[in-house]
Structure formats: structure tokens, C-alpha cells
Amino acid sequence: MFAFLSIRTIIAIVALAIMMMSGVPTAQAGDVHVRGYTRSNGTYVEPHVRSAPDGIVENNYSYGR
């Protein structure tokens, strides 16, 4: 069945499958990666991931804390 695939391809597929099943954190489709920046008062904000702005409060990461 996999005779036409190279060993490297098979290893890559198996590794990807293991990562997907092991719960390795990945970004969701609605996530926004924010680069680090410095505020006008000099405070540095570290890079982070936030939910995409869509006007729905209930699907924000901080909702219900």
C-alpha cells in the first residue's frame, strides 16, 4: 500500500499523526498572533495569541474568568 512512498515521507506522516493525537497545542482557525510591542508609557507587551475580533463576546479566551 505504501510502497510508492519514501521512508522520509512515511516518517513525516507518522510524526504528524502522533503530534495531532498527542494534544500538542496548535493555533485555532480564529486565532490572531500578536507581535510584541512597546506601549506609549514604555511597557513592553510580550508576543501572544488572542481570539480574532468578531463581535461575539462569548468566544473570547477571557470570557467567563
For each residue, the residues with C-beta under 8 A, 3 or more apart:
1:
2: 5 10
3:
4:
5: 2 9 10 13
6: 9 10
7: 10 11
8: 11 12
9: 5 6 12 13
10: 2 5 6 7 13 14
11: 7 8 14 15
12: 8 9 15 16
13: 5 9 10 16 17
14: 10 11 17 18
15: 11 12 18 19
16: 12 13 19 20
17: 13 14 20 21
18: 14 15 21 22
19: 15 16 22 24
20: 16 17 24
21: 17 18
22: 18 19
23:
24: 19 20
25:
26:
27: 31 33 49
28: 31
29:
30: 51 52 54 59
31: 27 28 49 50 51 52
32: 49 50 51 52 53
33: 27 47 48 49
34: 37 45 47 48 49 50
35: 47
36: 44 45 46 47
37: 34 44 45
38: 42 43 44 45
39: 42 43 44 45
40:
41:
42: 38 39
43: 38 39
44: 36 37 38 39
45: 34 36 37 38 39 48
46: 36
47: 33 34 35 36
48: 33 34 45
49: 27 31 32 33 34
50: 31 32 34 61
51: 30 31 32 54 59 60 61
52: 30 31 32
53: 32
54: 30 51 59
55:
56: 59 60
57: 60 63
58: 63
59: 30 51 54 56 63
60: 51 56 57 63
61: 50 51
62: 65
63: 57 58 59 60
64:
65: 62
